[in-house]
Amino acid sequence: MSDDHRHVQEFFTARAADWDTRFPDDGPAYAAAVAELRLREGDRVLDAGCGTGRALTPLRAAVGASGVVLGADLTPAMLEAAVAAGRNRDGRLLLADVAALPLRSGSLDAVFGAGLIAHLPEPERNLRELRRVVRPGGALALFHPIGRAALAARHGRQLTPDDLRAEPNLRPLLTRSGWHMTSYVDEDDRFLVLAVRAD
């Protein structure tokens, strides 16, 4: 396991048990972000870096009983917290690294990633892997329930020009990774980037 993976696992393992209680009011923001993906009944979707699975319920509602919902995370403790919260009823949980997903190429209609981009050790390579598992024309949503400035303030930091999530940095990164950005929103109460697989 790489040091990057070990750091991510240690960070989230220490926080898994009380993760949901730390952010109890995020549910509506997750549901609104999932709605922006415009999923249809029967679609196949992955919550990449699903954590405690807060997106799984709105994803299941969007694709219905005939759809497929997967949640992949690198940290066993986060998946255990998802099971404890009963979210495994809404999707199949996978202990997996988004850098090497155990999924067929083109097998999904969409990928949802909440808080994911900041934890990718090799963002371009990792976004290419997400592209690999999505069908041509499939969608990607990169989401956070608060905007970049609010998140930086929460962590006692200032925004800097090299912030990966800044539009001038993220747009070319997505392009190099095989995605076409269609929407960029960075407001106090949400960060949401939508992209489609470019072919």
C-alpha positions in Angstrom: 0.0 0.0 0.0 1.3 3.4 -0.9 1.9 6.1 1.7 -0.9 8.2 0.1 -3.3 5.3 0.6 -2.1 4.7 4.2 -2.6 8.4 5.0 -6.1 8.4 3.6 -7.0 5.2 5.5 -5.6 6.6 8.8 -7.4 9.9 8.4 -10.8 8.4 7.7 -10.4 5.4 10.1 -10.0 7.8 13.0 -13.1 9.7 12.0 -15.4 7.0 10.7 -17.5 6.3 13.8 -18.7 9.9 14.2 -18.5 11.1 10.6 -22.2 11.3 10.1 -22.8 13.1 13.5 -20.2 15.7 12.6 -22.2 16.7 9.4 -25.8 15.9 10.3 -27.4 18.4 7.9 -25.8 17.4 4.6 -28.6 15.1 3.4 -30.5 17.6 1.3 -27.3 18.8 -0.3 -26.4 15.3 -1.3 -29.9 14.7 -2.7 -29.8 18.0 -4.7 -26.4 17.1 -6.1 -27.5 13.6 -7.1 -30.5 15.2 -8.9 -28.1 17.3 -11.0 -26.8 14.0 -12.5 -30.2 13.4 -14.1 -30.0 9.7 -13.6 -32.8 7.5 -15.0 -34.6 4.4 -13.9 -32.3 1.4 -14.5 -29.1 3.4 -14.6 -25.8 2.1 -13.1 -23.9 4.5 -10.9 -20.9 4.4 -8.6 -20.4 6.5 -5.5 -16.5 6.7 -5.7 -15.0 7.3 -2.3 -18.4 6.7 -0.7 -17.3 6.9 2.9 -20.3 6.2 5.1 -22.6 6.1 2.1 -24.5 9.3 2.5 -25.1 9.5 -1.3 -26.3 5.9 -1.7 -29.9 6.6 -0.6 -30.5 9.4 -3.1 -28.7 7.5 -5.8 -30.9 4.5 -5.2 -34.0 6.7 -5.4 -32.8 8.1 -8.7 -32.1 4.8 -10.4 -34.9 2.8 -8.8 -35.1 -0.8 -8.0 -34.0 -1.9 -11.5 -30.8 0.3 -11.3 -27.4 -0.6 -9.9 -25.8 1.4 -7.1 -22.2 0.7 -6.0 -20.3 2.4 -3.3 -16.5 2.0 -3.3 -14.1 3.2 -0.6 -10.6 2.5 0.4 -11.2 2.6 4.2 -12.9 -0.5 5.8 -14.0 1.6 8.8 -16.0 3.9 6.6 -17.7 1.0 4.9 -18.5 -0.5 8.3 -20.1 2.8 9.3 -22.2 2.7 6.1 -23.4 -0.8 7.0 -24.2 0.3 10.6 -26.3 3.1 9.2 -28.1 0.6 7.0 -27.0 2.2 3.7 -25.8 -1.1 2.3 -29.5 -1.7 1.6 -29.3 1.0 -1.0 -26.2 -0.1 -2.8 -23.5 -2.7 -2.9 -20.4 -1.7 -1.0 -16.9 -2.4 -2.4 -13.6 -2.2 -0.6 -11.7 -0.7 -3.5 -9.3 1.9 -4.6 -10.7 4.4 -7.2 -7.3 4.1 -8.9 -8.0 0.5 -9.9 -11.7 -0.3 -9.8 -12.8 -3.9 -10.1 -15.3 -3.0 -12.8 -15.6 -3.6 -16.5 -14.8 -0.7 -18.9 -17.9 1.2 -19.9 -20.1 -0.6 -17.3 -21.5 2.5 -15.6 -23.8 5.4 -16.6 -22.4 7.8 -14.0 -19.9 8.3 -11.2 -20.6 10.5 -8.1 -17.7 11.6 -6.0 -18.3 13.6 -2.8 -15.2 15.2 -1.3 -13.2 12.9 -3.5 -10.9 15.1 -5.6 -8.9 16.4 -2.7 -8.0 12.9 -1.6 -6.8 11.5 -5.0 -3.0 10.9 -4.9 -2.8 11.1 -8.7 -5.8 13.1 -9.8 -5.3 12.8 -13.6 -4.6 9.1 -13.5 -7.5 8.5 -11.0 -10.0 10.6 -13.1 -8.9 8.5 -16.2 -9.8 5.4 -14.2 -13.3 6.8 -13.4 -13.6 7.6 -17.1 -12.7 4.0 -18.0 -15.6 2.5 -16.1 -18.2 5.0 -17.5 -19.9 4.4 -20.9 -19.4 7.0 -23.7 -21.4 10.0 -22.9 -21.7 9.0 -19.2 -21.5 11.5 -16.4 -19.3 12.5 -13.5 -20.3 14.7 -10.5 -17.6 16.0 -8.2 -19.4 17.4 -5.1 -18.8 18.9 -1.7 -21.6 20.1 0.6 -19.9 23.4 1.1 -17.9 25.6 -1.3 -14.1 26.0 -1.5 -13.9 29.1 0.6 -16.1 27.8 3.4 -14.1 24.5 3.4 -10.8 26.3 3.6 -12.1 28.5 6.4 -13.3 25.4 8.3 -9.7 24.1 8.1 -8.1 27.4 9.0 -6.6 27.9 5.5 -6.8 30.5 2.8 -7.6 29.6 -0.8 -4.6 29.6 -3.0 -4.2 29.8 -6.8 -3.0 26.2 -6.9 -6.2 24.8 -5.4 -7.0 21.8 -7.6 -10.7 22.5 -7.4 -10.4 26.1 -8.7 -12.0 26.1 -12.2 -8.8 27.2 -14.0 -7.1 24.2 -12.6 -9.9 21.6 -12.6 -11.2 22.2 -16.2 -7.9 21.3 -17.9 -7.3 18.4 -15.5 -10.7 17.0 -16.5 -10.0 17.6 -20.2 -6.6 15.7 -19.9 -8.4 12.9 -18.1 -11.0 12.4 -20.9 -13.9 14.4 -19.4 -15.7 17.5 -20.7 -16.8 19.9 -17.9 -20.4 21.0 -18.5 -21.0 22.9 -15.2 -19.0 24.5 -12.4 -20.6 25.8 -9.2 -18.7 27.0 -6.2 -20.9 28.7 -3.7 -20.9 28.9 0.1 -23.3 26.0 0.5 -22.1 23.7 -2.3 -19.4 22.8 -4.7 -20.6 20.9 -7.7 -18.8 20.1 -11.0 -20.5 18.1 -13.7 -18.7 16.5 -16.6 -19.4 14.0 -19.3 -17.1 11.4 -20.8 -15.5 12.9 -23.9 -15.0 10.6 -26.8 
